[in-house]
């Protein structure tokens, strides 16, 4: 059972839409395998476990597939499910690394005309994201794109004709701050449709399909959320929820109830406000109530926002002797822009590993990351200093009218509220040729302001849902911009497949 080529294509398309998680079995997984003596299936599973531990991920996937077939053949559904999930985890560990050395070199030459052999060798030997499987070094699918992000001069050449930066900067360079009260101005009303379509041939033949379908959520800057015309109402078990930390509706769909393609749609509308906090007076920032539940929530270490001793030490180094939380957060924002260049990230591999590799820690250790890891590391640095911070997930319409998956950050200041920033959009100013003063103004805008071209799905990337996502299921736990899809009966990675089956269309009108 070799999923390498198809799975790689799936993840490449899906993760790029997100502009955006080793493991075999967890301790809970192995409990079911200890109840009796080893069978041929048990032995195949154990070999898979050993191969995974030896970084032979493709062989491990094959051994888990063998175990899955044997368990299925004798009707042991519990162990079959454990083996199936191990297949998915092993595959996700290496699937984002489809290139050998020669293929990686070819990808760089195709994407970057004129690149030298020396530049290629330096990139592949020192900076490129890699994984070793079966003693072979494999290279990340966007090895060429990440080279461009790390070399702004080359990126600027390629963006000279195909990136409308004036459109991107339409809020940052605008003098218009009217149309609202307080920090919330320039409201824009968005309306559109969310759509998940799973082809009939991809639908499991039996069992219950569990779907957590994303929806807009109310925030200080995203108001008047409406959700209408939810399809398949007979299968709704919980929700819709549009308040709290995350917006979603939960479906359970019996396989026998689906005769054709499964289509789930929702009409959504919301008003998004531009957020302007550029005039914060550090002297007027109040004191934190350190016993408040929300303070405790947003200053703790979590699954994807991990506070380590090294993170604490680095945060203290960044801020030096500064003690004001607003000024500290600003120093962290500019430090990330200047120190951690944007790059696409192997999210599937990070999320598949056990123990789990925190997104924030990955960026902290590697020195690069995407919108998710940048906002998560910003939050980790702030939290380590006692500043409540969080990463929001949803969509941006600032680069183009078509919604693109995105993450950004907020930090909390008593007397002011949640102050937004967007490290990734700010860094985009380095990808084009601009006068210095315009580049500076653009980055300064996104230090404590935010455009209204946003759709918020989750206010906290580690927010739980009810019902909770199963601990043993394999899916992207940091990403809720797309549906989470869980099936105990599908024999392929349905959650990954469904990432390419979901889309959002929106139209906007100034209010």
KEFIBA-986700 format. One record per residue (C-alpha): x, y, z. Coordinates in Angstrom, 1 decimal. Layout:
{senu {X,Y,Z}}
...
END
This chain:
{senu {0.0,0.0,0.0}}
{senu {2.0,2.9,-1.3}}
{senu {0.3,6.4,-1.0}}
{senu {3.4,8.4,-1.6}}
{senu {2.7,10.1,-4.9}}
{senu {-1.1,10.6,-4.5}}
{senu {-0.7,11.8,-0.9}}
{senu {2.0,14.2,-1.8}}
{senu {-0.1,15.8,-4.4}}
{senu {-3.0,16.1,-2.0}}
{senu {-1.1,17.8,0.7}}
{senu {0.7,20.2,-1.6}}
{senu {-2.6,21.5,-3.0}}
{senu {-4.3,21.6,0.4}}
{senu {-1.5,23.3,2.3}}
{senu {-1.0,25.9,-0.3}}
{senu {-4.6,26.9,-0.1}}
{senu {-4.1,27.4,3.7}}
{senu {-1.0,29.6,3.3}}
{senu {-1.5,27.7,6.4}}
{senu {1.0,18.0,12.3}}
{senu {6.4,10.6,14.4}}
{senu {4.4,8.6,15.4}}
{senu {3.0,5.3,15.1}}
{senu {0.8,4.3,17.9}}
{senu {0.3,6.3,21.0}}
{senu {0.2,4.5,24.4}}
{senu {-3.6,4.2,24.0}}
{senu {-3.2,2.6,20.6}}
{senu {-1.0,-0.2,21.9}}
{senu {-3.2,-1.2,24.7}}
{senu {-5.5,-3.2,22.4}}
{senu {-2.4,-5.0,21.0}}
{senu {-1.3,-6.3,24.4}}
{senu {-4.5,-8.3,25.2}}
{senu {-3.3,-11.6,23.6}}
{senu {-0.2,-13.2,22.2}}
{senu {1.3,-12.0,19.0}}
{senu {-0.5,-13.0,15.8}}
{senu {0.9,-12.4,12.3}}
{senu {-1.0,-9.1,12.3}}
{senu {0.5,-8.1,15.7}}
{senu {3.9,-9.0,14.4}}
{senu {3.4,-6.9,11.3}}
{senu {2.3,-4.0,13.4}}
{senu {5.3,-4.4,15.7}}
{senu {7.6,-4.4,12.7}}
{senu {6.0,-1.2,11.5}}
{senu {6.4,0.4,14.9}}
{senu {10.1,-0.6,14.9}}
{senu {10.7,0.7,11.3}}
{senu {9.1,4.0,12.2}}
{senu {11.4,4.4,15.2}}
{senu {14.3,3.7,12.8}}
{senu {13.2,6.5,10.5}}
{senu {12.1,4.0,7.8}}
{senu {8.8,5.7,7.2}}
{senu {7.9,4.2,3.9}}
{senu {8.7,0.7,5.0}}
{senu {6.8,1.4,8.2}}
{senu {3.8,2.5,6.2}}
{senu {3.9,-0.8,4.3}}
{senu {4.1,-2.9,7.5}}
{senu {1.2,-1.1,9.0}}
{senu {-0.8,-1.7,5.8}}
{senu {0.1,-5.4,6.1}}
{senu {-1.2,-5.4,9.7}}
{senu {-4.3,-3.5,8.7}}
{senu {-5.2,-6.1,6.0}}
{senu {-4.6,-9.0,8.4}}
{senu {-6.7,-7.5,11.2}}
{senu {-9.4,-6.7,8.7}}
{senu {-9.3,-10.2,7.4}}
{senu {-10.0,-11.7,10.8}}
{senu {-12.6,-9.2,11.7}}
{senu {-10.7,-7.4,14.4}}
{senu {-12.0,-3.9,13.8}}
{senu {-10.4,-2.2,16.8}}
{senu {-6.9,-3.3,15.9}}
{senu {-7.6,-2.7,12.2}}
{senu {-8.5,0.9,13.1}}
{senu {-5.3,1.3,15.1}}
{senu {-3.2,0.0,12.2}}
{senu {-5.0,2.2,9.7}}
{senu {-4.4,5.3,11.7}}
{senu {-0.7,4.3,12.0}}
{senu {-0.6,4.1,8.1}}
{senu {-1.9,7.6,7.9}}
{senu {0.6,8.9,10.5}}
{senu {3.5,7.2,8.8}}
{senu {2.5,8.6,5.5}}
{senu {1.9,12.1,6.7}}
{senu {5.4,12.1,8.3}}
{senu {7.2,11.9,4.9}}
{senu {4.6,12.8,2.3}}
{senu {5.5,16.5,2.1}}
{senu {9.0,15.5,1.1}}
{senu {8.6,14.1,-2.5}}
{senu {12.0,15.1,-3.9}}
{senu {15.3,13.3,-3.9}}
{senu {18.5,15.4,-4.4}}
{senu {18.3,15.5,-8.2}}
{senu {14.6,16.4,-8.2}}
{senu {15.1,19.2,-5.7}}
{senu {17.9,20.6,-7.9}}
{senu {15.7,20.5,-10.9}}
{senu {12.9,22.3,-9.0}}
{senu {15.2,25.1,-8.1}}
{senu {16.5,25.5,-11.6}}
{senu {13.0,25.6,-13.0}}
{senu {11.7,28.1,-10.6}}
{senu {14.7,30.4,-10.4}}
{senu {16.3,31.0,-13.8}}
{senu {20.0,31.6,-13.6}}
{senu {20.5,30.1,-10.1}}
{senu {24.1,28.8,-9.8}}
{senu {25.2,25.3,-8.9}}
{senu {26.9,26.8,-5.8}}
{senu {23.7,28.5,-4.6}}
{senu {21.8,25.3,-5.1}}
{senu {24.3,23.3,-3.2}}
{senu {24.4,25.8,-0.3}}
{senu {20.6,25.9,-0.1}}
{senu {20.2,22.1,-0.1}}
{senu {23.0,21.5,2.3}}
{senu {22.3,24.1,4.9}}
{senu {18.8,25.7,4.6}}
{senu {16.4,23.4,2.8}}
{senu {13.8,21.5,4.8}}
{senu {14.5,17.8,4.7}}
{senu {13.6,14.4,6.2}}
{senu {15.6,11.2,6.2}}
{senu {13.7,8.0,5.4}}
{senu {15.4,4.7,4.6}}
{senu {18.7,6.6,4.9}}
{senu {17.7,8.8,1.9}}
{senu {17.5,12.5,2.3}}
{senu {14.2,13.8,1.0}}
{senu {13.4,17.4,0.2}}
{senu {10.3,19.5,1.0}}
{senu {7.8,20.0,-1.9}}
{senu {8.3,23.8,-1.9}}
{senu {12.0,23.7,-1.8}}
{senu {12.2,26.4,-4.6}}
{senu {9.5,28.6,-3.2}}
{senu {11.2,28.7,0.2}}
{senu {14.4,29.7,-1.5}}
{senu {12.7,32.7,-2.9}}
{senu {11.3,33.7,0.5}}
{senu {14.7,33.5,2.0}}
{senu {16.2,35.6,-0.8}}
{senu {14.0,38.8,-1.1}}
{senu {16.0,40.1,-4.1}}
{senu {15.1,37.1,-6.2}}
{senu {11.5,37.2,-4.9}}
{senu {11.2,40.9,-5.9}}
{senu {12.3,40.1,-9.4}}
{senu {9.5,37.5,-9.8}}
{senu {6.9,39.6,-8.1}}
{senu {7.6,42.7,-10.2}}
{senu {4.9,42.0,-12.7}}
{senu {2.5,39.6,-10.9}}
{senu {1.9,41.2,-7.5}}
{senu {-0.4,44.2,-7.1}}
{senu {1.1,45.6,-3.9}}
{senu {-1.0,48.8,-4.1}}
{senu {-4.0,46.6,-3.7}}
{senu {-2.5,44.8,-0.7}}
{senu {-1.6,48.1,0.9}}
{senu {-5.0,49.7,0.4}}
{senu {-5.7,49.9,4.1}}
{senu {-2.1,50.4,5.4}}
{senu {-1.5,53.4,3.2}}
{senu {-5.0,54.9,3.5}}
{senu {-5.7,58.2,5.2}}
{senu {-9.4,57.2,5.7}}
{senu {-10.1,56.1,9.3}}
{senu {-13.8,57.1,9.4}}
{senu {-16.9,55.0,9.7}}
{senu {-16.8,53.6,13.2}}
{senu {-16.2,54.3,16.9}}
{senu {-13.2,53.6,19.0}}
{senu {-10.6,51.4,17.4}}
{senu {-13.2,49.7,15.1}}
{senu {-13.7,51.6,11.8}}
{senu {-14.4,51.1,8.1}}
{senu {-16.9,48.2,8.4}}
{senu {-17.2,45.9,5.4}}
{senu {-20.2,43.5,5.0}}
{senu {-19.3,40.2,3.6}}
{senu {-21.7,37.5,2.3}}
{senu {-21.1,34.2,0.6}}
{senu {-21.2,30.4,0.7}}
{senu {-19.2,27.7,2.2}}
{senu {-19.3,24.4,0.4}}
{senu {-18.0,20.9,1.1}}
{senu {-18.5,18.3,-1.6}}
{senu {-17.4,14.7,-1.1}}
{senu {-17.7,12.6,-4.3}}
{senu {-19.9,9.5,-3.9}}
{senu {-17.0,7.3,-4.9}}
{senu {-14.9,8.7,-2.0}}
{senu {-17.5,8.2,0.6}}
{senu {-17.1,5.3,3.0}}
{senu {-19.4,2.3,2.3}}
{senu {-20.3,1.9,6.0}}
{senu {-20.1,3.6,9.3}}
{senu {-20.7,7.2,10.5}}
{senu {-18.9,10.2,8.9}}
{senu {-18.2,12.8,11.6}}
{senu {-17.7,16.4,10.2}}
{senu {-16.8,19.6,12.1}}
{senu {-17.8,22.2,9.5}}
{senu {-16.2,25.7,10.1}}
{senu {-18.3,28.8,10.5}}
{senu {-17.6,32.5,11.2}}
{senu {-17.4,33.4,14.9}}
{senu {-18.3,36.7,16.6}}
{senu {-15.3,38.8,17.7}}
{senu {-14.9,42.5,18.7}}
{senu {-14.0,43.1,15.0}}
{senu {-16.2,40.6,13.4}}
{senu {-19.9,41.3,14.2}}
{senu {-23.4,40.5,13.1}}
{senu {-22.6,37.0,12.0}}
{senu {-25.4,35.1,10.4}}
{senu {-25.5,31.5,9.2}}
{senu {-28.5,30.5,7.1}}
{senu {-29.6,27.6,4.8}}
{senu {-27.4,25.0,6.4}}
{senu {-27.8,21.9,4.3}}
{senu {-28.4,18.4,5.5}}
{senu {-30.1,19.6,8.7}}
{senu {-31.2,16.0,9.6}}
{senu {-27.5,15.1,10.2}}
{senu {-26.7,18.1,12.5}}
{senu {-25.9,16.9,16.0}}
{senu {-24.5,20.1,17.5}}
{senu {-24.5,23.7,16.6}}
{senu {-24.3,25.9,14.7}}
{senu {-22.0,27.8,17.0}}
{senu {-21.0,31.3,16.1}}
{senu {-19.9,32.5,19.6}}
{senu {-17.1,31.4,21.9}}
{senu {-13.6,30.7,20.7}}
{senu {-14.4,28.8,17.5}}
{senu {-17.3,28.7,14.9}}
{senu {-18.6,25.4,13.6}}
{senu {-21.5,23.0,13.2}}
{senu {-21.1,19.3,13.8}}
{senu {-22.6,16.6,11.6}}
{senu {-22.8,12.8,11.8}}
{senu {-23.7,11.3,8.5}}
{senu {-24.5,7.6,8.2}}
{senu {-23.0,6.0,5.1}}
{senu {-26.2,4.3,4.1}}
{senu {-28.0,7.7,4.0}}
{senu {-25.9,9.0,1.2}}
{senu {-27.0,8.0,-2.3}}
{senu {-24.9,10.4,-4.4}}
{senu {-22.2,13.1,-3.6}}
{senu {-22.4,14.4,-0.1}}
{senu {-22.8,18.2,-0.3}}
{senu {-22.8,20.5,2.8}}
{senu {-23.3,24.2,2.3}}
{senu {-23.9,27.2,4.5}}
{senu {-24.8,30.8,3.6}}
{senu {-22.8,33.1,5.8}}
{senu {-22.6,36.8,6.3}}
{senu {-20.7,39.0,8.7}}
{senu {-19.4,42.6,9.2}}
{senu {-15.6,43.0,9.5}}
{senu {-14.1,46.1,11.0}}
{senu {-10.7,47.6,10.5}}
{senu {-8.9,47.7,13.8}}
{senu {-6.8,50.8,14.6}}
{senu {-4.6,50.7,17.8}}
{senu {-1.7,52.7,16.6}}
{senu {-2.1,55.5,19.2}}
{senu {-1.7,53.3,22.3}}
{senu {-0.1,55.2,25.2}}
{senu {2.1,52.7,27.1}}
{senu {1.6,54.8,30.2}}
{senu {-2.1,54.1,30.2}}
{senu {-1.9,50.3,29.9}}
{senu {-3.4,48.9,33.1}}
{senu {-2.4,46.1,35.3}}
{senu {-3.2,42.5,34.6}}
{senu {-5.6,40.5,36.8}}
{senu {-3.3,37.5,36.9}}
{senu {-6.0,35.4,38.6}}
{senu {-8.6,36.0,35.8}}
{senu {-9.5,32.7,33.9}}
{senu {-8.9,34.4,30.6}}
{senu {-5.5,35.7,31.6}}
{senu {-4.6,32.2,32.8}}
{senu {-5.8,30.7,29.5}}
{senu {-3.9,32.9,27.3}}
{senu {-0.6,32.9,29.2}}
{senu {-0.3,29.1,29.5}}
{senu {1.7,26.7,27.3}}
{senu {-0.5,24.7,24.9}}
{senu {-0.3,22.1,22.1}}
{senu {0.6,24.5,19.4}}
{senu {1.8,27.5,21.4}}
{senu {4.6,26.0,23.5}}
{senu {6.4,27.8,26.2}}
{senu {9.8,26.3,26.9}}
{senu {12.8,27.5,29.0}}
{senu {14.5,28.4,25.7}}
{senu {11.5,30.5,24.6}}
{senu {11.4,32.3,27.9}}
{senu {15.1,33.1,27.7}}
{senu {14.9,34.3,24.1}}
{senu {11.8,36.5,24.9}}
{senu {13.7,38.1,27.8}}
{senu {16.7,38.7,25.5}}
{senu {14.4,40.4,22.9}}
{senu {12.8,42.8,25.3}}
{senu {15.9,43.5,27.4}}
{senu {15.1,45.9,30.3}}
{senu {11.7,46.9,28.9}}
{senu {8.8,46.1,31.2}}
{senu {5.8,47.7,29.5}}
{senu {3.7,44.9,27.9}}
{senu {2.8,46.9,24.8}}
{senu {6.3,47.9,24.1}}
{senu {7.5,44.3,24.7}}
{senu {4.9,43.0,22.3}}
{senu {6.0,45.5,19.7}}
{senu {9.6,44.5,20.1}}
{senu {8.7,40.9,19.6}}
{senu {6.7,41.7,16.5}}
{senu {9.6,43.5,14.8}}
{senu {12.0,40.8,16.0}}
{senu {10.1,38.1,14.2}}
{senu {9.8,40.1,11.0}}
{senu {13.6,40.7,11.0}}
{senu {14.7,37.3,12.3}}
{senu {12.3,34.6,11.0}}
{senu {11.7,34.7,7.3}}
{senu {8.5,33.4,5.8}}
{senu {8.5,29.9,4.4}}
{senu {6.0,27.1,3.8}}
{senu {6.1,24.5,6.6}}
{senu {5.6,20.7,6.7}}
{senu {2.4,20.9,8.8}}
{senu {1.3,17.3,8.1}}
{senu {4.6,15.9,9.3}}
{senu {4.6,18.1,12.4}}
{senu {1.1,17.2,13.4}}
{senu {1.7,13.5,12.7}}
{senu {4.6,13.0,15.0}}
{senu {4.3,11.7,18.6}}
{senu {5.4,13.3,20.7}}
{senu {3.9,16.1,18.8}}
{senu {6.1,18.9,17.5}}
{senu {4.6,22.2,18.5}}
{senu {4.2,24.6,15.6}}
{senu {5.8,27.5,17.6}}
{senu {8.7,25.3,18.6}}
{senu {9.4,24.2,15.0}}
{senu {9.8,27.8,14.0}}
{senu {11.8,28.7,17.0}}
{senu {14.3,25.9,16.3}}
{senu {14.5,26.2,12.5}}
{senu {14.4,30.0,12.2}}
{senu {11.7,30.2,9.6}}
{senu {7.9,29.6,9.2}}
{senu {4.6,30.5,7.7}}
{senu {1.7,32.6,8.9}}
{senu {0.7,29.9,11.4}}
{senu {4.1,29.4,13.0}}
{senu {4.9,33.1,12.9}}
{senu {1.7,34.0,14.8}}
{senu {2.1,31.0,17.2}}
{senu {5.7,31.9,18.0}}
{senu {4.7,35.5,18.6}}
{senu {2.1,34.3,21.0}}
{senu {4.6,32.0,22.8}}
{senu {7.1,34.8,23.3}}
{senu {4.4,37.1,24.7}}
{senu {2.9,34.4,26.9}}
{senu {6.3,33.6,28.4}}
{senu {6.5,37.2,29.6}}
{senu {3.0,37.2,31.1}}
{senu {1.3,39.0,28.2}}
{senu {-1.9,37.2,27.1}}
{senu {-1.7,36.4,23.4}}
{senu {-3.3,34.1,20.9}}
{senu {-3.3,33.1,17.3}}
{senu {-6.4,33.5,15.2}}
{senu {-7.3,31.3,12.2}}
{senu {-9.5,32.0,9.3}}
{senu {-9.2,33.7,5.9}}
{senu {-7.7,36.9,4.4}}
{senu {-9.0,38.8,1.4}}
{senu {-6.1,41.4,1.5}}
{senu {-3.9,39.8,-1.2}}
{senu {-6.8,39.0,-3.5}}
{senu {-10.6,39.0,-3.4}}
{senu {-10.6,35.2,-3.2}}
{senu {-10.4,34.1,0.4}}
{senu {-7.0,32.5,1.3}}
{senu {-6.4,30.5,4.5}}
{senu {-4.5,32.6,7.1}}
{senu {-3.4,33.0,10.7}}
{senu {-2.5,36.2,12.6}}
{senu {-2.0,37.3,16.2}}
{senu {-3.5,39.4,19.1}}
{senu {-2.1,40.4,22.4}}
{senu {-4.2,41.8,25.3}}
{senu {-3.7,45.1,27.0}}
{senu {-5.8,46.2,30.0}}
{senu {-7.6,49.4,29.1}}
{senu {-7.3,48.7,25.4}}
{senu {-8.4,45.2,24.7}}
{senu {-7.1,42.7,22.1}}
{senu {-4.5,44.4,19.9}}
{senu {-4.0,42.8,16.5}}
{senu {-0.9,42.3,14.4}}
{senu {0.0,40.3,11.3}}
{senu {3.7,39.5,10.9}}
{senu {3.2,37.6,7.7}}
{senu {1.4,40.3,5.7}}
{senu {3.9,42.8,7.1}}
{senu {6.8,40.8,5.8}}
{senu {5.2,40.8,2.3}}
{senu {6.6,44.3,2.0}}
{senu {10.0,42.7,1.5}}
{senu {8.9,40.7,-1.5}}
{senu {8.4,43.8,-3.7}}
{senu {10.5,46.8,-4.7}}
{senu {9.2,49.7,-2.6}}
{senu {10.5,53.1,-1.4}}
{senu {11.9,52.7,2.1}}
{senu {9.3,54.9,3.7}}
{senu {6.4,53.0,2.2}}
{senu {7.9,49.7,3.3}}
{senu {8.3,51.0,6.9}}
{senu {4.8,52.5,7.0}}
{senu {3.3,49.2,5.8}}
{senu {5.1,47.2,8.5}}
{senu {4.3,49.7,11.2}}
{senu {0.6,49.5,10.3}}
{senu {0.4,45.8,10.9}}
{senu {2.2,46.1,14.2}}
{senu {-1.0,47.2,16.0}}
{senu {-3.7,47.5,13.3}}
{senu {-5.5,45.2,11.0}}
{senu {-7.4,45.5,7.8}}
{senu {-11.1,44.4,7.6}}
{senu {-10.4,41.9,4.8}}
{senu {-10.7,39.0,7.2}}
{senu {-12.9,36.1,8.1}}
{senu {-12.3,34.7,11.6}}
{senu {-13.1,31.0,12.2}}
{senu {-11.2,30.5,15.4}}
{senu {-10.0,33.0,18.1}}
{senu {-7.6,30.4,19.5}}
{senu {-5.9,27.7,17.6}}
{senu {-6.0,25.4,20.6}}
{senu {-9.6,26.0,21.4}}
{senu {-11.6,22.7,22.0}}
{senu {-14.8,21.8,20.3}}
{senu {-17.9,20.0,21.7}}
{senu {-18.0,17.2,20.8}}
{senu {-14.2,17.0,21.0}}
{senu {-12.0,15.8,18.1}}
{senu {-11.1,12.2,18.9}}
{senu {-7.6,11.8,20.4}}
{senu {-6.7,8.8,18.2}}
{senu {-8.0,10.3,14.9}}
{senu {-5.5,11.6,12.3}}
{senu {-6.3,15.1,11.0}}
{senu {-4.9,18.7,11.1}}
{senu {-5.4,19.8,14.7}}
{senu {-4.2,23.4,14.3}}
{senu {-6.3,24.1,11.2}}
{senu {-10.0,24.7,11.5}}
{senu {-10.5,26.8,8.4}}
{senu {-11.5,23.6,6.7}}
{senu {-13.7,20.8,7.9}}
{senu {-12.3,18.2,10.2}}
{senu {-13.5,14.8,8.8}}
{senu {-13.3,11.6,10.8}}
{senu {-14.3,8.1,9.6}}
{senu {-13.6,4.8,11.4}}
{senu {-14.3,2.9,8.2}}
{senu {-12.6,4.7,5.4}}
{senu {-9.5,2.9,4.2}}
{senu {-7.7,6.0,3.0}}
{senu {-6.9,9.4,4.5}}
{senu {-10.3,11.0,4.1}}
{senu {-9.6,14.1,6.2}}
{senu {-6.7,15.0,4.0}}
{senu {-8.7,14.3,0.8}}
{senu {-11.5,16.5,2.0}}
{senu {-9.2,19.5,2.4}}
{senu {-9.4,19.8,-1.4}}
{senu {-13.2,19.4,-1.4}}
{senu {-14.0,22.6,0.6}}
{senu {-14.2,26.2,-0.6}}
{senu {-15.6,29.6,0.4}}
{senu {-16.8,32.3,-1.9}}
{senu {-17.4,35.8,-0.6}}
{senu {-18.5,39.2,-1.9}}
{senu {-17.9,42.5,-0.1}}
{senu {-19.6,45.8,0.0}}
{senu {-18.6,48.9,1.9}}
{senu {-21.1,50.0,4.6}}
END
